[in-house]
Amino acid sequence: MKFLADPEAYGLERDLTDLTVVHAVTGDEWSDSLSYVDRLVLPLLAARNVRTVQIARGGRRDADGVLILDDTRTPRHIWAAGPWRLSDELRAAGTVPQMANGRRTCSIRFKGWALDAWAAFEFGTTPFRRVIGYHAGERGRAEKDTAIQNQINAVAGRIVCEPYYPLIETDGMDRAAVEAYVHARLGEKIRKSYCAQCPFSLTCAARDRHEERLREFPETGAAVLMMEYASQALNEKVALYGERSLYQQLAEDERNDEVLTRFEQQLDQAPFALYEVRRLYLPGRTKDCRTWHGKRCTEPRWWCHTNRSAECRREHRAGCELASGARVDTAPWCDGDEEACRDEQVKGQAWRSVRTVWEGSRNEADLTLMRWGREEGAQLRSGQKSMIKRAHYLDAGDGYPSAAAYLVAAPAGIEDKQRTAKNPGAGFEAKWTAVTGLVGTRWAPIRPLVVPKRERTTGPVSVRYLQKGQCASDVGLTA
């Protein structure tokens, strides 16, 4: 709105012909946020003839490209979803949004990736300015974003884009100031825009505000709890807030009873499945290994996966002195026979196999789980926090490599998945047998494992328009 009121103060043309508003559609925005934009924001943009573009992922794979849902200077409605929603991806994977290397993978895949692809399509090699509305209390996020963009510019050898944060750099407005300004201009208080299942929601809104919103939209809250339930069924530790679940938080306040009741109703009505979940916990690489064996370790030593103790490093120093007196370090020579030399093992990757072995109702799933578990001598245990029942037939031991496996009931729709490789000896099944001595699953999967098509693509990302005359329903979209 500040751009519309005084464009020249922000380096824009008076007629705003050089301004483009781009909306990356994740498919999981709060309905009140969509209503707010439809009623109050789009009319302002249309009145000033501001170009407004709405984009979404074209499908699950990057090779599916980006779909331009709308590109107009007279926007009339906000799009609720594209052909592949973030929640579609999370439900199929049986997980919740997570961080990877300090970055939000959901934001990268459904916002950053799509926006970057559209910008490359739109601007080519012409530099542009990218505006993000971080407020003054989010300076750290802005600095992180700038550092990433500077790195992209350096790799490209040119200015791809210049990031600009007007609420910080020009106006110095924090969240409260922004809310007060918008309220004064539009006459309504607005809530933060974020996906309903966002685990970082407590950075978007205080816990009481977030729970108030869930109570206002109990069906949305129930859907988020369904997603979390499926994630915890496959991995007890993966709840929306780390090891603490949204369910636990809501259960602490009786005002949330309606949301929890809707959730239980959805669970009872949903088709269920039994999943056999197998995990391999593999050893990681030590600093010594990375130092002396580089990116790949083809001939592992004992110290490649197990740290050497301080005593070992002191008593069995690696290196030699040259005649000149200079010291030359060499790889550790200790054979590791002495117990005092070996410190803790380094934890590496965890490989997971999920196979659907039965489908039916929730009640039938619980009964079948208990019966099959007894028949196989598995231990029926409930999760310490989720209370989800699992029939464990293999528990992880100490050290690495190790393995665990169990049968669990959860809503149907989680896709069968495990690591495959062109070399059969490098895939999950070969590694599973090598570590456990077992062959295959304990219960027969109800369908063959489908090896997914290549996810990534090289070269420019495909960007296409929704065809003229094509209805949203033709491609599974929600306008």
Wavefront OBJ file of the C-alpha trace (Angstrom):
o trace
v 0.000 0.000 0.000
v 2.923 2.303 0.609
v 4.086 1.635 -2.959
v 0.625 2.562 -4.230
v 0.479 5.724 -2.126
v 3.932 7.083 -2.982
v 5.742 4.953 -5.587
v 8.517 7.454 -6.251
v 9.617 7.313 -2.599
v 10.586 3.697 -3.229
v 12.282 4.224 -6.584
v 9.258 3.233 -8.695
v 7.678 4.948 -11.673
v 4.732 7.170 -10.820
v 2.371 4.993 -12.928
v 3.763 1.742 -11.364
v 4.451 0.209 -14.781
v 7.718 -1.164 -13.394
v 6.056 -2.980 -10.470
v 5.031 -6.647 -10.603
v 3.411 -8.398 -7.641
v 4.074 -12.152 -7.700
v 2.172 -14.634 -5.528
v 3.610 -18.158 -5.073
v 0.612 -20.402 -4.374
v 1.413 -23.179 -1.883
v -2.176 -24.444 -1.675
v -2.377 -24.291 2.124
v -3.007 -20.656 2.979
v -5.561 -19.793 5.652
v -8.997 -19.107 4.153
v -9.312 -15.788 5.990
v -6.040 -14.586 4.433
v -7.349 -15.476 0.976
v -10.585 -13.643 1.709
v -8.678 -10.588 2.905
v -6.644 -10.416 -0.303
v -9.711 -10.981 -2.494
v -11.797 -8.284 -0.827
v -9.253 -5.620 0.054
v -5.917 -6.040 -1.709
v -6.715 -7.088 -5.274
v -9.138 -4.179 -5.841
v -6.350 -1.752 -4.909
v -3.946 -3.386 -7.355
v -6.568 -3.434 -10.115
v -7.429 0.232 -9.540
v -3.779 1.208 -10.059
v -3.301 -1.217 -12.972
v -0.508 -3.104 -11.170
v 0.639 -6.269 -12.898
v -0.202 -9.243 -10.650
v 1.137 -12.728 -11.366
v 0.115 -15.913 -9.551
v 2.254 -19.022 -9.960
v 2.471 -22.565 -8.566
v 4.498 -25.733 -8.953
v 3.328 -27.629 -12.023
v 3.590 -30.948 -10.198
v 5.623 -32.932 -7.728
v 8.784 -33.105 -9.817
v 10.929 -30.121 -10.677
v 10.665 -31.385 -14.252
v 6.936 -30.510 -14.102
v 7.983 -26.872 -14.061
v 6.014 -23.817 -12.961
v 2.447 -23.003 -13.962
v 1.362 -19.373 -14.350
v -2.198 -19.347 -13.035
v -2.892 -15.681 -13.675
v -1.003 -12.729 -15.192
v -3.055 -9.559 -15.372
v -3.249 -5.881 -14.488
v -6.861 -6.282 -13.348
v -6.707 -9.135 -10.808
v -10.119 -10.337 -9.653
v -9.504 -13.369 -7.444
v -6.732 -15.015 -5.476
v -5.893 -18.619 -6.302
v -6.201 -21.058 -3.413
v -4.207 -23.937 -4.916
v -2.231 -25.126 -7.900
v -1.987 -28.669 -9.315
v 0.370 -29.846 -6.541
v -0.042 -28.487 -3.031
v 2.499 -28.536 -0.238
v 0.080 -30.611 1.846
v -0.176 -33.149 -1.017
v 3.566 -33.645 -0.855
v 3.697 -33.904 2.923
v 0.846 -36.419 3.124
v 2.352 -38.594 0.412
v 5.702 -38.587 2.223
v 4.145 -39.107 5.647
v 5.953 -36.173 7.206
v 5.671 -32.523 8.266
v 7.647 -29.453 7.112
v 11.234 -29.544 8.311
v 14.494 -27.630 8.322
v 17.526 -28.799 6.338
v 20.884 -27.088 6.789
v 19.146 -24.180 8.483
v 16.691 -23.637 5.620
v 12.970 -24.325 5.395
v 12.681 -26.950 2.671
v 8.955 -26.311 2.161
v 9.541 -22.602 1.486
v 12.366 -23.407 -0.884
v 10.365 -25.921 -2.951
v 7.004 -24.154 -3.081
v 8.016 -20.496 -2.934
v 11.688 -19.798 -3.608
v 12.123 -22.360 -6.385
v 8.939 -21.313 -8.193
v 9.686 -17.591 -7.852
v 13.269 -18.013 -9.089
v 12.082 -20.056 -12.075
v 9.501 -17.436 -12.987
v 12.057 -14.610 -12.615
v 14.515 -16.407 -14.924
v 11.691 -16.877 -17.446
v 10.561 -13.251 -17.149
v 13.850 -11.331 -16.951
v 16.453 -13.595 -18.526
v 19.841 -11.952 -17.929
v 18.362 -8.536 -17.107
v 18.963 -7.585 -13.445
v 15.885 -6.888 -11.356
v 15.043 -5.774 -7.833
v 13.262 -8.254 -5.552
v 11.178 -6.815 -2.727
v 10.334 -8.831 0.398
v 8.216 -7.453 3.223
v 10.396 -8.448 6.171
v 9.630 -6.023 8.979
v 12.185 -4.350 11.233
v 12.050 -7.191 13.743
v 13.137 -9.651 11.045
v 16.493 -8.110 10.194
v 18.200 -11.478 10.675
v 16.018 -13.085 7.992
v 16.772 -10.214 5.633
v 20.518 -10.519 6.200
v 20.367 -14.257 5.578
v 18.386 -13.712 2.375
v 20.889 -11.099 1.203
v 23.822 -13.434 1.857
v 22.193 -16.179 -0.203
v 21.466 -13.799 -3.074
v 25.012 -12.405 -2.988
v 26.316 -15.946 -3.327
v 23.989 -16.589 -6.284
v 25.185 -13.374 -7.918
v 28.826 -14.361 -7.351
v 28.337 -17.809 -8.905
v 26.531 -16.268 -11.889
v 29.274 -13.662 -12.309
v 26.662 -10.911 -12.609
v 23.897 -9.157 -10.696
v 20.969 -11.522 -11.020
v 18.856 -9.489 -8.639
v 19.175 -6.926 -5.865
v 17.172 -7.684 -2.717
v 15.309 -4.794 -1.105
v 13.473 -4.740 2.233
v 11.555 -1.448 2.389
v 9.987 -2.013 5.808
v 13.515 -2.265 7.219
v 15.620 -0.055 4.976
v 13.169 2.755 4.213
v 10.397 2.753 6.801
v 11.864 1.074 9.902
v 8.489 -0.502 10.732
v 8.115 -3.483 13.054
v 5.191 -5.915 13.025
v 3.016 -3.780 15.308
v 3.588 -0.682 13.181
v 2.708 -2.578 9.997
v -0.517 -3.915 11.518
v -1.496 -0.456 12.744
v -0.818 1.079 9.305
v -2.881 -1.529 7.459
v -5.726 -1.251 9.955
v -5.809 2.511 9.532
v -5.840 2.275 5.729
v -8.227 -0.646 5.221
v -10.304 -0.646 8.358
v -9.621 -4.298 9.211
v -7.092 -6.016 11.392
v -5.167 -8.619 9.469
v -3.576 -11.851 10.565
v -0.218 -13.148 9.487
v -0.204 -15.058 6.215
v 1.320 -18.534 6.530
v 0.448 -22.148 5.763
v -1.874 -23.730 8.320
v 0.527 -26.635 8.947
v 3.611 -24.440 9.304
v 5.787 -25.706 12.195
v 7.351 -22.260 12.299
v 3.917 -20.721 12.959
v 5.003 -19.596 16.400
v 7.455 -17.278 14.641
v 4.538 -16.033 12.528
v 2.070 -15.602 15.371
v 2.056 -16.072 19.117
v 0.848 -19.462 20.307
v -2.459 -18.050 21.571
v -3.135 -16.372 18.222
v -2.309 -19.540 16.317
v -4.587 -21.679 18.474
v -7.342 -19.070 18.243
v -7.161 -19.390 14.468
v -7.306 -23.169 14.655
v -10.416 -22.905 16.817
v -11.999 -20.565 14.289
v -11.299 -23.055 11.497
v -11.581 -26.456 13.240
v -11.694 -28.444 9.983
v -8.359 -26.933 8.996
v -6.965 -27.706 12.442
v -8.175 -31.297 12.182
v -6.505 -31.694 8.768
v -3.208 -30.454 10.198
v -3.495 -32.904 13.099
v -4.140 -35.713 10.591
v -0.898 -34.818 8.829
v 1.003 -34.784 12.113
v -0.541 -38.127 13.167
v 0.678 -39.823 9.969
v 4.150 -38.342 10.432
v 4.418 -39.528 14.030
v 3.114 -42.969 13.087
v 6.130 -43.425 10.822
v 8.528 -41.674 13.200
v 7.603 -40.907 16.798
v 10.121 -38.048 16.902
v 8.798 -36.111 13.897
v 5.930 -33.973 15.222
v 5.158 -30.433 14.112
v 7.311 -28.865 16.814
v 10.171 -31.345 16.884
v 9.430 -33.967 19.498
v 6.551 -31.902 20.886
v 3.323 -32.245 18.951
v 0.590 -29.799 18.072
v -1.830 -32.300 19.603
v -0.052 -32.043 22.958
v -0.267 -28.265 22.853
v -3.941 -28.171 21.945
v -4.834 -30.743 24.606
v -3.557 -28.387 27.306
v -6.455 -25.974 26.721
v -10.071 -27.122 26.887
v -11.049 -24.362 24.460
v -9.455 -26.522 21.750
v -11.782 -29.470 22.363
v -13.768 -28.822 19.172
v -10.605 -29.070 17.051
v -9.583 -32.311 18.764
v -13.082 -33.745 18.351
v -13.076 -32.965 14.615
v -9.667 -34.606 14.378
v -10.909 -37.821 16.019
v -13.913 -37.828 13.695
v -11.657 -37.467 10.647
v -9.471 -40.323 11.905
v -12.495 -42.601 12.339
v -13.813 -41.782 8.869
v -10.509 -41.975 6.998
v -9.386 -45.122 5.171
v -6.472 -46.681 7.035
v -3.481 -48.810 6.134
v -0.865 -50.894 7.891
v 2.685 -49.855 7.050
v 5.808 -51.874 7.655
v 8.501 -49.382 8.537
v 12.151 -50.464 8.453
v 15.111 -48.252 9.335
v 18.836 -48.571 8.898
v 21.096 -46.432 11.063
v 24.414 -46.222 9.267
v 27.789 -45.013 10.544
v 28.930 -41.542 9.581
v 32.404 -40.313 8.708
v 34.821 -38.785 11.190
v 36.848 -35.628 10.630
v 39.942 -37.807 10.270
v 38.289 -39.753 7.466
v 37.244 -36.614 5.627
v 40.742 -35.173 6.019
v 42.602 -38.181 4.673
v 40.065 -39.783 2.334
v 38.479 -36.693 0.805
v 34.913 -36.727 -0.488
v 34.811 -40.501 -0.917
v 36.085 -43.239 1.367
v 36.850 -46.375 -0.644
v 39.016 -48.186 1.934
v 37.587 -47.467 5.403
v 39.813 -47.791 8.468
v 38.508 -48.166 12.022
v 38.866 -44.440 12.585
v 36.758 -43.602 9.528
v 33.552 -44.176 11.510
v 34.784 -44.051 15.104
v 36.401 -40.999 16.662
v 39.826 -41.487 18.211
v 40.006 -40.640 21.898
v 42.098 -37.779 23.239
v 44.479 -40.392 24.701
v 44.883 -42.005 21.299
v 45.622 -38.668 19.662
v 48.178 -37.866 22.361
v 49.922 -41.249 22.517
v 49.661 -42.254 18.868
v 50.405 -39.024 17.106
v 50.331 -39.129 13.362
v 53.139 -37.419 11.527
v 56.890 -37.333 11.297
v 59.665 -34.760 11.463
v 61.801 -34.037 8.451
v 65.516 -33.331 8.691
v 64.679 -29.664 8.325
v 62.666 -29.850 11.547
v 59.332 -29.309 9.781
v 56.482 -31.603 10.780
v 54.494 -33.466 8.126
v 51.178 -34.946 9.200
v 50.208 -38.372 7.913
v 47.083 -40.457 8.312
v 46.443 -42.001 11.758
v 48.477 -45.192 12.097
v 46.877 -46.616 15.268
v 45.258 -50.009 14.590
v 42.603 -49.406 17.242
v 43.231 -52.598 19.174
v 43.412 -50.734 22.457
v 39.941 -50.021 23.851
v 41.056 -46.662 25.221
v 41.744 -45.486 21.668
v 38.147 -45.737 20.529
v 35.742 -42.916 21.320
v 32.089 -42.683 20.210
v 30.977 -43.760 16.764
v 29.757 -41.079 14.398
v 26.096 -41.317 13.413
v 25.469 -41.182 9.696
v 22.388 -41.320 7.523
v 19.187 -43.119 8.458
v 17.621 -44.992 5.555
v 13.876 -45.669 5.718
v 11.660 -48.156 3.928
v 7.869 -47.744 4.054
v 5.698 -50.486 2.514
v 1.903 -50.725 2.625
v 0.914 -54.254 3.659
v -2.839 -53.896 4.357
v -5.716 -51.437 3.811
v -9.152 -51.081 5.446
v -10.983 -49.153 8.159
v -9.365 -47.688 11.258
v -11.004 -50.193 13.597
v -10.011 -53.136 11.399
v -6.479 -51.734 11.173
v -6.080 -51.713 14.957
v -7.355 -55.293 15.270
v -5.186 -56.536 12.413
v -2.126 -54.819 13.862
v -2.543 -56.621 17.179
v -3.292 -59.989 15.576
v -0.396 -59.893 13.130
v 1.928 -58.658 15.848
v 1.046 -61.602 18.116
v 1.437 -64.086 15.277
v 4.952 -62.839 14.576
v 5.985 -62.514 18.220
v 6.350 -58.742 17.874
v 6.206 -56.480 20.937
v 3.181 -54.190 20.947
v 4.219 -50.801 22.351
v 2.699 -47.322 22.376
v 4.662 -44.192 21.539
v 5.736 -42.323 24.659
v 4.165 -39.077 23.458
v 1.863 -39.930 20.538
v 0.456 -43.104 22.172
v 0.326 -44.620 18.662
v 0.568 -48.423 18.845
v 3.327 -50.220 16.948
v 4.237 -53.896 16.675
v 8.066 -53.929 16.942
v 9.830 -57.014 15.630
v 13.337 -55.548 15.528
v 14.871 -52.941 17.856
v 17.961 -50.896 17.101
v 21.063 -51.889 19.035
v 23.946 -49.796 20.272
v 26.369 -48.442 17.735
v 26.276 -48.361 13.959
v 25.229 -49.935 11.690
v 21.983 -50.883 13.365
v 18.378 -51.517 12.324
v 14.800 -51.316 13.585
v 11.443 -52.390 12.181
v 7.786 -52.275 13.157
v 4.213 -52.434 11.889
v 1.990 -49.382 12.425
v -1.515 -48.211 11.482
v -1.997 -44.768 9.932
v -4.277 -43.022 7.412
v -3.973 -44.510 3.925
v -2.233 -42.569 1.180
v 1.381 -42.581 2.364
v 3.443 -43.723 -0.577
v 5.688 -46.767 -0.517
v 9.254 -45.586 -0.649
v 12.799 -46.782 -0.083
v 16.242 -46.134 -1.496
v 16.948 -47.806 -4.820
v 20.102 -47.856 -6.918
v 21.216 -48.958 -10.370
v 23.670 -51.224 -8.604
v 21.444 -53.712 -6.691
v 24.119 -54.042 -4.020
v 23.810 -50.349 -3.104
v 20.045 -50.208 -2.522
v 18.058 -50.498 0.697
v 17.280 -54.210 0.447
v 20.908 -55.227 -0.036
v 22.043 -53.039 2.852
v 19.163 -54.320 5.024
v 20.218 -57.922 4.478
v 23.883 -57.101 5.078
v 23.102 -55.422 8.422
v 20.301 -57.646 9.755
v 20.650 -60.957 7.950
v 16.935 -60.658 7.041
v 15.553 -60.728 3.519
v 12.744 -58.375 2.538
v 9.713 -57.327 4.556
v 8.065 -59.410 7.270
v 4.605 -58.944 5.708
v 3.896 -58.966 1.978
v 3.393 -55.490 0.438
v 0.068 -55.126 -1.344
v 1.623 -53.446 -4.390
v 5.010 -53.402 -6.149
v 7.467 -50.670 -5.262
v 7.365 -47.920 -7.869
v 10.730 -46.335 -8.580
v 10.055 -42.578 -8.919
v 11.031 -40.708 -12.033
v 13.931 -38.311 -11.896
v 12.979 -35.461 -9.559
v 15.535 -32.857 -10.573
v 16.017 -31.323 -13.966
v 18.954 -29.573 -15.609
v 18.845 -26.351 -17.538
v 16.044 -23.772 -17.436
v 12.882 -24.751 -15.589
v 9.779 -25.054 -17.768
v 7.378 -22.154 -17.181
v 3.989 -22.269 -18.902
v 0.690 -20.420 -18.780
v -2.647 -21.956 -17.885
v -4.140 -22.351 -21.346
v -6.741 -19.845 -22.435
v -10.221 -21.273 -22.076
v -8.961 -24.002 -19.747
v -10.955 -24.211 -16.536
v -9.275 -24.588 -13.189
v -11.043 -27.897 -12.643
v -9.517 -29.248 -15.860
v -6.112 -29.384 -14.202
v -7.250 -30.028 -10.655
v -6.939 -26.425 -9.485
v -8.875 -24.372 -6.983
v -9.475 -20.727 -7.817
l 1 2 3 4 5 6 7 8 9 10 11 12 13 14 15 16 17 18 19 20 21 22 23 24 25 26 27 28 29 30 31 32 33 34 35 36 37 38 39 40 41 42 43 44 45 46 47 48 49 50 51 52 53 54 55 56 57 58 59 60 61 62 63 64 65 66 67 68 69 70 71 72 73 74 75 76 77 78 79 80 81 82 83 84 85 86 87 88 89 90 91 92 93 94 95 96 97 98 99 100 101 102 103 104 105 106 107 108 109 110 111 112 113 114 115 116 117 118 119 120 121 122 123 124 125 126 127 128 129 130 131 132 133 134 135 136 137 138 139 140 141 142 143 144 145 146 147 148 149 150 151 152 153 154 155 156 157 158 159 160 161 162 163 164 165 166 167 168 169 170 171 172 173 174 175 176 177 178 179 180 181 182 183 184 185 186 187 188 189 190 191 192 193 194 195 196 197 198 199 200 201 202 203 204 205 206 207 208 209 210 211 212 213 214 215 216 217 218 219 220 221 222 223 224 225 226 227 228 229 230 231 232 233 234 235 236 237 238 239 240 241 242 243 244 245 246 247 248 249 250 251 252 253 254 255 256 257 258 259 260 261 262 263 264 265 266 267 268 269 270 271 272 273 274 275 276 277 278 279 280 281 282 283 284 285 286 287 288 289 290 291 292 293 294 295 296 297 298 299 300 301 302 303 304 305 306 307 308 309 310 311 312 313 314 315 316 317 318 319 320 321 322 323 324 325 326 327 328 329 330 331 332 333 334 335 336 337 338 339 340 341 342 343 344 345 346 347 348 349 350 351 352 353 354 355 356 357 358 359 360 361 362 363 364 365 366 367 368 369 370 371 372 373 374 375 376 377 378 379 380 381 382 383 384 385 386 387 388 389 390 391 392 393 394 395 396 397 398 399 400 401 402 403 404 405 406 407 408 409 410 411 412 413 414 415 416 417 418 419 420 421 422 423 424 425 426 427 428 429 430 431 432 433 434 435 436 437 438 439 440 441 442 443 444 445 446 447 448 449 450 451 452 453 454 455 456 457 458 459 460 461 462 463 464 465 466 467 468 469 470 471 472 473 474 475 476 477 478 479
